[in-house]
Amino acid sequence: YAFYDKSKKTCHCTACQGKFSEKATGAKIKDKDSIKCPLCGATVTVMKRKAQVSVTGRLTMIQNVNEKQGVQRHFVVTVEWANERKVYLEEIIRLMMLRNQRHACKIYYEDGWNGWTGGNIRN
């Protein structure tokens, strides 16, 4: 993203952290135009009306623990763009997957108050 500063008539590129003028692009910039940053060459979306943009999504990661178990971790990921890009990662569910056992997994939830619990307090 490139955020426009009305008072200085410059754009702040979040890809290279540089500032460039509207004249440096060679054209009049409109809100949400995709342009190439004249400083770094990255394709950025110009935000003239917003000072910040955030996107939230989810991600799952599977890891081996040892030969008897693995873990599947569920995260909520938030990426914010303003003067710089910030990434926030919060683990919300952890599944301990057991191999060659009767009960296939143990589920733990991050409850926000007491840490990890074995039951779903949100349900």
Sequence and secondary structure as in RCSB ss.txt:
>XXXX:A:sequence
YAFYDKSKKTCHCTACQGKFSEKATGAKIKDKDSIKCPLCGATVTVMKRKAQVSVTGRLTMIQNVNEKQGVQRHF
VVTVEWANERKVYLEEIIRLMMLRNQRHACKIYYEDGWNGWTGGNIRN
>XXXX:A:secstr
 EEEETTTTEEEETTT  EEEGGGGTS   TT EEE TTT  EEEEESS S EEEEEEEEEEEE SSSEEEEEEE
EEEEEESSSEEEEEEEEEEEEEESSSSS EEEEEE SSSSEESS TT 
